[in-house]
Amino acid sequence: MKTLLIKNARNIITMDGERNKYPGGSIYIEGQEIKAIGTSIPYQDADKVIDATGKIVYPGLINTHHHLYQTFTRNIPQAQNVELFDWLLTLYDIWRHIRPKDIYLSAMVGLGELLKSGCTTVADHFYVFPDGISGELIDQEIFAARELGVRFFPTRGSMSLGRSQGGLPPDQVVQKEEVILRDTMRVIETYHDRDKFSMLRVGVAPCSPFSVSQDLLRESANLARSYGVRMHTHLAETKDEDDFCREKLGMRPLELMEKTGWIGDDVWYAHGIWFNENEIIKMGSCGCGVAHCPSSNMKMGSGTMQIMKMIKAGVNVGLGVDGSASNDASNMLLELKVMNLLHNHQHGTKALSAEDCLNIATNGSAKVLGWEDAIGSLEVGKAADMFMIDTNRLEFAGALFDDSSLPILTGTPRVDMTIVGGKVVVEDGRLVNVNEESIATQAHVAALNMMERATKFNKK
């Protein structure tokens, strides 16, 4: 078991229960586990020693909602300045032409960008399986995550309600329910690792109320609970979704979740903007979680999550970047800054401090994923997941007064080092395990080819 010693840090921001900080502190790690942390630990050597002089150490950020496959549809003019349903209708016609290699490369790009912004655990929601393409597309994301060294929580998404059946997506990107359930079992049985320090856990994730049937929701819930895995879906994201549920189903989105077994402490929703106060209280009482995705919500005018009411009601709230195409970036530090600014504007400047936002992106996100025993803070017995910033960088000059808030309020949203499970995966701001330029070149070509296929098909 390899050991790692990080010593002489300018500060260690633990985000533990007391939010302890250790100026001049050190961390000793065996394998994935933190064995000692503080200013006077009984370890002076290790297999690898990192001198962290001038650097601040933070717990790794945890992304609770993403769509990595969307990385190749960023910055597309026809998908800008539109709301969710129109945005989806535009992009479905491109995503239907995606190929396995596109999935792998888009995951490499998205996960790489996340690692370079201090993110050490990523939950991803993959739900597009085009006709005629291998059903094992989510596997490509898993291969990319392993290569990069990120802690990964892919959720096997699904769409079964095509346009011909009253749903939103075109029939060419939906699957039969028996196919969905069979492949979901395959993914869980092949990849899910329940170990405390697992690098890969799997969830079950029908896409949304407007793209799956009630039968699929029920069967997915039963399947997930039979395997003891967590459940995830989009919910209460837009007024259009709320209207769809009322008009087509005769109920509100959360009522649909209750009816189909999608409520409980093993469930987390993405977005959660359009809940009323009674629904928020209900979610808090049963332990539901919500992935807050501020940049995506702002970009598409979806609304602002009632974060203070949720926290007060005991709802588990974590941070999510959301799909690259509804954010146009995969950067967790940038998302933290946006969250802080948004809620200063929405709830007043004393509602959520930058450190409070950091707590949501670490401890809050860990609780949303049901993984708080291992990740979310820097403590003895937890995983050695962390990032560091070098305070000697020009953008931090004259700003060294609050180490907890520093990378959220100031500087550019990038880190100098990221460590996952005791292994360095970003060093000097660059990915360690892959050639960034090679990945970028391949991704450019693949994205252009996918767009060309879509353009030719749509002209027919």
N, C-alpha and C positions, 0 to 999 in steps of 0.2 A: 504494500500500500504506500503510494508516494505521499510525501509531505511537502507542505508549502508554508513559508513564513513571510508575512507581509509586515514590515517593521518601519517605525519612525514616521508614520503618517502624520500629516498636518492635523488631520482630525478623522475620526471614524464616527459616522452618523449611523447609529445602530437601528433606529426606528423600532426598538423593543418597547415593551409595555410602559416603561418610564421615559422613553425617548432619550436614553443615555447617549452621551457623546464622550469620546476618548481622544482629546488632543494629545498628540505625540504617541498614540497607541499602536498596538501590534495585534495581529491575528495569526493564530497557528491552526493549520488545517491538515487532517489526515484523510486521504481519499477525497470524498465529497464533503466530509463533516468538519464543522468548526469545533475545535477542541479547547481553544482558549482565546480570549479577547480581552483587551484592557491595556493599561499603561505599564503594568509590571507582570508579565506572564512568564512562566518558568521554561521558556523555550528560546534558545539563542541561535539554533541552526535547523536546517531542513534540507531536503533534496533540492528544493529551489527556494531561493531567497529573493524577495523583491524589496528594494529600498524605496519606500513611498514618501521620502522627504519632499515636502511641498505639495503633496497630493492629498485630496480628500476622498475617503472611501464611503460609498453609499450601498445600501442593499439593492440588489438587482430589481429593475422595474418589471412588472408583470402585466402583460397585455391580455385582456380577457375577451377580446372580440376582434377578429380580423378575417379578411378574405384574400389570401395570398394570390390566388389565381387571377385576381383583378389587376395585378401589377402592370400587365401589358396594355391596359386600357386607361392609363392615366393621361390627363391633359388632352383628351379628345374634344375638339370644339363642339360637336353636336351633343355631347353629354354634359356640357357646362350650362349654368344658368337655367336649370330645370329642376323640378321637384322629383321625389323618389319614383313615382310610377312611370313618368315619362323617361326618367333616367334609365330605369330598368328596361323599358321597352326598346330603347335605343341600343343598349348594350347586350341584351339577349341575342340579338341578331349577329353580334360579333362573337360572343362567347360560344355560340353553337359550333364555331369553327376551331375551337381550341384542340390541341393535340397533347399527348403525354409529355413530350419534350418541353412544350410551352409551360406546362404545370411545374415541371422540375425547375426550369430556369426562372420562372416568375417567383417561385418559393425561394430560390437562392438569392434573388435580388431583394425581395421583401424582408426575409429573415436576416440577411446581411445588414440591411439598413437599420433594422431594429436592434441588432447586436451593437452596432456602432453608435446607437443612441442610448445605451445603458439597459436595454431590455434583455432579460435572461430567460424568461419563460413566456411562451406565446401560445395562446389558444386560438385555433383557426377554425373557421366554419366553411367547409367545402360542400357545395350543393348543386353544381352544374355538371351533368353527365350527358353530353350530346349523343344523339343517335349514331350508331356505327362506330363509336370510339370505345376503347377498352374501359370497362367499369372500374378498373383498379387505378383510377387517376389519383385518388388521395394518397396512394402509396408513393407517388412521385414526390409529394411534399415531405413525407416521412424520410425518404432517402436524402433529400436536401438538408433537412434538420439534423440528421445524423452526421452528415459531412461537415456541417458548420459547427456543430457542438452546442446547439441551443437546447434548452429544456422545452419539450413540445407537448401540446395538448390538442391534437387535431380532433374535430368532431365530424362524424360522418353525416353530412347533410343530405337533404332529399327534396325533390319536388315531384308530386304525383298528380297535381290538378292543373292540367294544361288548359289552353284557351278554349278548346272545344268543349270542355267540361265546366266552363265558367270561371276558371282561374286566370291569373295574369300572364304567366309565361307561355311561350309558344310550345306546341306539343313536341317539337324536336328536342327540347332540353328537359323533358320530364321522363320518369321511369315508372314502370309497373310496380305496384306496391310489394308484390312478392319478391321482385328483383331487389328492391331497396332493402327489405328486411333481411334477405339472405346475405347480401353483401355487407350489411351492417354487422351481422354476426361474424362474418369472416374477418372484418377489420378488428373487431374487439378480440376475437380469439387469437389472431395472429400477432397483434401489436400491444394490447393493453398490459401495462406493468403496474401492479398495485403497490410496489415497494415504496417506502417512504422517500427514498432518493431516486425514484424512477426518473429516467430521462424522457419517458413517453407514456402518457396516459391518453385514453380515448374516450370520447363522449358521443352521445346520440343527438342529432340536431335537425329534425324537419325544418324546412326553411322559414315558413311564415304562414299566417292564417289565410293568405290569398294564393298559396301555391301548393297546399297539401290538404288532403281530406281529413275529416274527423276520424275516420277509421284508421288512417295512417298514424295520426297523433296518438290514439289509444294503443295501437299495436307497438308503436315505438316506445311509449312509456313502459309498457309491460316488458318489452325486450330489455330496455336499459336497466330496469330494476331487477330483472332476473339475473343480470350479470353484475349488478352492483356498480354501474357506471353512472356518471352525471348526465344531465339533460339540458339542452340549450336550444333556444329559438329566438327569432326576432319577435318583438311584441311592443305594441303601443308606440310605434315609431312615428307615425304620421296621422294627420286627420283623415287622409284618404283611406288608410287601413281601418281606422275606427268606423268610418262610413261604410266600407266594404262589409265589415263584420255585422253591423246593424242591418244593412239592406239585404245581404245574401244569407246571413245566418240567424238574424233576429236576436243577436246578443252582442255584448261588448267583448273586446279581445280577452280580458281576464276571465270573463264568464266562460268563454270557449276553453280556456286552459283548465279551469275547474272541472268542466264537464268531461274533459278527455284525460284527466289525471295528471295534468301538467302544472302542478303547484306543490311546493314542498321544499325542504332544505337541500334537496339534491337537484334543484332546478335553478338555472339563471337565464335571464332574458337580456337581449341586446336592445338598448336605447331607452325604453320605458318612459317616454315623454308624456303620453296622453292618459296616464292613470289619474283617477280622481282620489280624493283624500281617503275615502273608505277602502279603496283598493290598495292604497299604499299601506294603510294600517294592517290590512289582511296579509299582505306580502311580508311585512315585518314580523307578524305573529307566527307565520309558518316558516320563516327562515329563507325565503327566496332571495336570490341575488340579481343585481342588474349591472350590466356593462355600460358605463357612461362613455359616449363617443362624441365629445363636444365639437370637434372640427367638422366631422361629417354632418352632424345635425345642423350646424350653422351654414355649411356650404349649400345644403339643399332646402334650407328654410323650414326644417321639420319642426322646430320649436326647441325649448330648453328644458332639460330634465329638472324636476323639482327636487334637487339634491338635498337641500336642507330638511325638507319634510321627510324624505326617505331616511336620512341618517337619524333623525329624531324618532322615527317609527321603528328603527332597528332593522331596516332593510340592508342587506350586505351590498355595498356599492364598490365597484372596481372601475379601473380605467381601461378603455379600449380605443385603438386607433381606427377600427373599422376598415373596410376594404380600401385598398390603395386607390381605387378609381373614384371613391366618394370622399377621399381625403387628399389624394394626389401626393401623399407622402406616407412613409412607414417609420415615423420618428416619435419615440415615446417622450423624449424631453420636450420636443415641440408641443406634443399633446398636453403635457403637464402645464406648460406656459399658457396655452390656450384655455385650459380649464380654469386656471387661476384668474385670468383676465375676464373670462365669461361670467364667472360667478361673483367677481367684484362688481361687475356691471349689473348683474341680475339681482343679487341679494345684498349688496352693500360691501364696503371694503373690509368689514370686520367679520364677515361670514366664514370664509375659508382662507387661511393664510397659505403661503407657498408650502410651508411644512405640512399643513393639513392635507394639501393636495398630494404631496409626496407620500403621506401615510395611506391615502386612498389607492395610489398606484403601487403600493407595496403590500402592506397588511390587508387593506381592503380587498385588493385583487386576489390575494391568497385565500381569503375567506370565501370569495365568490367561487373559486375553483375547488374549494374543499381541501386545500393543501396547506393550511396554515401551520401544520406541525413541522413542515420542512422548509418552507420558503416565506418571504415577506419581510424578514428582519435579520439582522446580524447578531446571532446569539449562539452560545455553546449548545451543541446538539442539532443545530439547523444546517442547511446546505450552504456551502461556500459559494453563493451566487452574489456577485457585487460588481460595481463599476467604480472607476476612479477618474477624477479630473485633475489636471495639473494646474495649480493656481498661478503658475508663472506665465501662462498664456496671456497675450496682450489684452484680450477681451475681458479679463478679470482684473486688470490693473485698477486700483482705486476702489475695489468693490469687496474687499475681504473683511466684511463686518458681520456677516451671518452665513456661516458655512452650510447650514441646512438648506437655505433658500438659493444659494449662489447659482447652481446650474439651471434653475427654473426662471429666475428673474433676470439674469445677466448672461452675457456671452452668446456663443453660437451653440445650437443644440447638437453637440457631439461630445464624445467622451474620449479619453486617452487610453483606457484599458477596461476590458470587460472580462470577468472570470465567471465561468459556469461550472459548478460541481468541482471546484478546485483546479480547473484547467483554464489557462489563458486562451481566449478565443479572439480578442481584439487587443492589439498592442501598438502603441504609438498611433492610435486612431485607424488602424488598418486590420482587416480580417486576417487571422493567422492561418487558417486551414485551407484557404482557396486563393486563387489568383483573381483579384478583383477586376483587373482590366480584361482578362479573358472572359469572365462571366458577363461583364457589361457588353462586350462586343457580341457574344452569342445572343444575349437578350435583345439587343437592338435588332439584329437580323430576324430573330424569331417573332418579335412583335410586329415588324413590318410585313413579314410573310403572313401572319394571321390576319392582319388588316386587309392585305391584298386578297386573300381567299374570301373574306367576308364581302369585300367590295364587288368582286367578280360574281359571287353567288347572288347578291342582292340586285345586280343589274339584269339578271336573267328574267 
